[in-house]
């Protein structure tokens, strides 16, 4: 069996909070996000044997406790992804997927087989804006909605231990969060600073104001401040430290 291979990071401490992991990138994606940081692997072909990718993961085994499958879009290659996840399970590694949600059947089958510990589901914007912004049709939007419901249900019943909805935000898209937060009720919500070209990125204080409006706990990710848990002016660093302002956090 082969995969359309996009790349490999043998050790990452940022792709899964609290774990050291390796990251396997799959080539190919049906969505065209203008800000994609992996644009070069959205298309093209580099076929590799599954055994070769397993060997890469095995060589990282002593330093890691899990594997993240990303892309491109990993769930687009269902059979290869599921086989690699099974092999990771045999190595006693946790398995996570970063996905745009366009292939819900892959997620469902992996959850049903007990192959997933974490899903990062990227919801790009409110549903009605997907066709114009990301050049996808109504079927793709319906599939993303289904992926969200599958993961919410699995997380609620304990068959998916960790589930995050990730929203990458740029100036002018702030109002999307209120809608997405309602759709993502029951999931951990991440507000991620979007960085692209010459567009001035939103800063921590901007994301904090957005979080204040939706009145729920979120994770805020920025290049300047890393990731914090924020809930109505309470900031938690690394799951242990409660502060009242980001300047205090920076001094720490």
N, C-alpha and C positions, 0 to 999 in steps of 0.2 A: 504494500500500500504506500502511496506517495502523498505528500502534501505540497501545496504551492507555498513555498517558504519565503518569509519576509525578513527574518532576522532573529537574533538570539542575544539576550543579556544574561550572562552567567550568574550575576549577583545584583539584586536590587533591594534597597531598604525603603523605597518610596512607593512601590506599586501595591503593597498590601500592608496597611498600618499594623505594626506590632509583629510583623514577620519579615525575615530575610527570605527572598524568593528568587527564582530565575524567571525570566520572561521570554516566552516564545511568541514571535510575531508571524501571523499568517498573511499572505499576500492576497489582494483582491477585496473590493468593497463596493456595494451597490449605491452607497450614499456619497455625495460630493460636498462635504463640509468645506467652505472656503478657508477656514482657519486650521484645517487638519495638519498636525505636525508630522504625520507619516504619509504625506502626499505621494512620495515616490513608490510606496507599495500598495497604492489603491488599485493599480493595474499591473500588467506584466506577468511573467511566468518564470519561476525557478523551482522546478520539481525536485524534491528530495525524498529519499526513502524514510519511512517512519522510524526504522531502526536507527538511522543516523541521528534523528532528533532525540530519540530516547537516550542514546549514548551521550549527547550533549547535556541532557538533564541529569543523567547518572553521574557525570563528572563533577556536577555542582552539588551533589547530594550531601556531602559532609558539611556544607556551609549554609544550607537552606532547609526550610520546613514546608515549603509550598512552591507551586508553579502558577504563574499567571499566563493565560492565553489571551493574546490581544491581536491587533491588526493595524491596517486593514480591518477585516471582519472575520474573526475566527469561526463563528457559528455558521458561516457560509459554506465551510468544508466539514459538514457534519460527521461523516464516517471517520475521517482522519482525526478530528478533534476528539471524538468519543474514544477512539482506540488509544490515543495518547493519554487521555484522562484515566482510562483503565490501567495503563502501564504505570502512571504516576501513583495510583492507588496501591499497586503492588509494591511500590517503593515507600509506602506509608507517608506520602506527601499530600498535603492539602491542595485543592484545585480551585482556582478562581478564573473567571472569564470577564473581560471587559468587552462590552457589546453595545451596538446601536439598537438591538432588539428586532431587527428586520426578519429574523429567522426563529420564530417562537417554538417551532417543533423541535429544533435542536435543544433549546433550553429545557423544554418539557421532558424530552427523553433522557437528558442528562440528570435532571432532578429525580425523575422516576427511578433511574438506575442507581441513584445515590452517588453520583460522580461529581457533584458540585458543593463546595463549601462557601463560595462567595460569588455574587454577581454584581458587577458595576454596570448599571444600565444608564447609558447617556441619553437623556431626553434633551433634544436640541432647542426646542421652542414650543409654543403652544401648537396644538394639532393643525389648526387651519393655516399655519404659516409654513408647514413642511414642504408642500409642493413648490412654492415659489422660492424659498430659501435654499432648499437642498435637492431640488430636482427629482423628487420621488412622487409616485402616484398614490391614489387612495388605498390601494392594496397594501403598500408598504406601511402607511400610517395605521391601518387596521392591524397589521402584524405587530407593530410596536406597542399598540394598546394591549394586544393579547399577551405579549411578553411581560408587560408591566403587571397585568392581572395574574399571570402564572407565577411570577416571582413573589408578588405580595401574598398570594395564597400559600405558597410553599414556605415562605418565611414565617407566616402566622402559625402554620401547623408544625413548624420545626424541621421540615425536610430540607430547607435551605437556611443554614445557620446565619449567614451574613448577606444582607441585601442593601445596596446603596443606589439611589437615584442621583446622578451627577448632572448638574446644569452648568455649562460653560457660558459665562456672561460677558457681554460687551456693552459699551454705552449704547443706549437706545432700546435695549432688550429687557430692561429692568422689570417692566410690568408682566413679563412672561412668568415670573417666579410665583406670583400669587396663584395663577391657574395651575402650574405644574405642581405646586405644593399640595393643592387639593387632590389632584390626580394621584399623587404619591403618598397620600395619607397611609401611615402604617409602615413606611420605609424610611430608612435613614436618608436625609437629604443633604447633598453636598453642593455648596455654591462655590464654583471654581472660577478664578480670575482668567478671563480670556486674553491671550496675548497674540496679536497678529499684525504684522506690518507696521505702519506708522500710526495706527489707531491708538490713542492714549488709553491704557487699560484702566478698568475700575480698580480702586484701591480698597484696602481693608475697611475703611470707614464707609465707603459706598456700599459694600456688601453687607456690612453690619446694619445699615439703615434698611436695606431690603429685608434682612432677616427680622428686624424689629416689626416691620409691617405684617409679616405672616405669623408672628407670635408663636414660634415653635423652635425647638432646638435644631440647629443645623451645624454642619462642619463648613468652615470657611477655609479655602485654600488660595494663597497668593504666593508669588515668588518671594516677596519681601519677608513674609511672616510665617511661611510654611503652612501647616494645617492646625487649626484650633477648633474646639467645640464651643459654640456660642449660643447662649440662650438668654435673651433680654438683659444684656449688659453683664452677663456672667461668662467668663472665658476660662476654659479648661485646657491646659497644655498637657499633652502626653497622658491624658486620662487621670491626672493626679493633682494638678495644681489649679485652684480656682482663684481668678484674679478679676479685677473690676475694669481694667482698661488695657488696651494693647500696648501702650507705652511701658506700663509696668511689666508686661510679658516680655517686651524686648530687653528690658534691663536684666531680666532673669537669664 
